[in-house]
Amino acid sequence: MRKYTFRKLMNDLHLWLGVGSGIILFIVCFTGCILAFEKEIVFLFDKEDYYSEKIGNRVPFDRLIDSLEGNDTIVKDFIFYGEENRNHQFTLLTKKQIEKSKG
């Protein structure tokens, strides 16, 4: 029967603690990478939300903003893409959100 020495015990502890911490580090880095590239990943798998078929003439921005702004909402910002069939993106805020931010 072989003797299990203190040195072998330390080697095994070092090995398994290193494997465990390596797995945890991999998971943290992988999820961080997913969060960092979240928009690109969503765009890759969900293109129908970003592109549409061109139907009719383009609507001017003033008319778009006027139609989006109602009694309770305003357009905070928008993203205009130069591509012909790419959808515009708008950020809308309610009056309550504006009042709360002025706070």
C-alpha positions in Angstrom: 0.0 0.0 0.0 1.4 3.4 -1.0 1.7 6.1 1.4 -0.3 9.3 0.9 2.1 12.0 1.8 1.6 15.7 2.7 3.1 16.7 -0.6 0.6 14.6 -2.6 -2.2 16.0 -0.5 -1.1 19.6 -1.3 -0.7 18.7 -5.0 -4.2 17.3 -5.1 -5.7 20.3 -3.3 -3.9 22.7 -5.6 -5.2 20.7 -8.6 -8.9 20.6 -7.6 -9.0 24.1 -6.2 -7.4 25.3 -9.5 -9.9 23.4 -11.6 -12.9 24.7 -9.5 -11.7 28.3 -9.6 -10.9 28.0 -13.3 -14.5 26.9 -14.0 -15.9 29.8 -12.0 -13.6 32.2 -13.8 -14.6 30.8 -17.2 -18.4 31.2 -16.4 -17.8 34.8 -15.2 -15.9 35.7 -18.3 -18.3 34.0 -20.7 -21.4 35.7 -19.2 -19.5 39.1 -19.2 -18.8 38.6 -22.9 -22.4 37.8 -23.6 -23.5 41.0 -21.8 -20.8 43.1 -23.5 -22.0 42.0 -27.0 -25.7 41.6 -26.2 -26.9 44.0 -28.9 -24.8 42.3 -31.6 -26.0 38.8 -30.5 -29.7 39.9 -30.5 -29.2 41.5 -33.9 -27.7 38.3 -35.2 -30.6 36.1 -34.2 -33.5 38.6 -34.5 -33.0 40.5 -37.8 -36.8 40.8 -38.5 -37.0 43.4 -35.7 -34.3 45.6 -37.3 -35.2 45.3 -41.0 -38.5 45.6 -42.9 -39.7 45.6 -46.4 -39.9 49.0 -48.1 -43.5 49.9 -48.7 -44.3 53.3 -50.2 -42.3 56.5 -49.6 -40.2 57.4 -46.6 -41.9 59.4 -43.9 -40.1 62.6 -42.9 -38.6 62.7 -39.3 -40.9 65.5 -38.2 -44.0 63.5 -39.0 -42.6 60.4 -37.3 -41.8 62.3 -34.2 -45.1 64.1 -34.2 -46.9 60.8 -34.5 -44.9 59.2 -31.7 -45.3 62.1 -29.2 -48.6 61.9 -27.6 -50.2 63.5 -24.6 -48.0 61.6 -22.2 -44.8 60.8 -24.1 -42.0 62.6 -25.8 -39.1 61.3 -28.0 -35.9 61.4 -26.0 -33.6 60.3 -28.8 -33.6 58.3 -32.0 -31.1 56.4 -34.2 -31.3 56.9 -37.9 -29.6 54.2 -40.0 -28.6 55.0 -43.6 -29.6 51.7 -44.9 -32.7 51.7 -47.1 -34.7 49.0 -45.3 -33.4 49.4 -41.8 -35.9 50.4 -39.1 -35.4 53.6 -37.1 -35.1 53.3 -33.3 -36.7 55.7 -30.9 -36.5 56.1 -27.1 -39.7 57.4 -25.6 -40.1 58.9 -22.2 -43.3 59.6 -20.3 -44.0 62.9 -18.5 -43.7 61.1 -15.1 -40.2 59.8 -16.0 -39.1 63.3 -17.0 -40.5 64.8 -13.7 -38.9 62.1 -11.7 -35.5 62.6 -13.3 -35.6 66.4 -12.6 -36.3 65.4 -9.0 
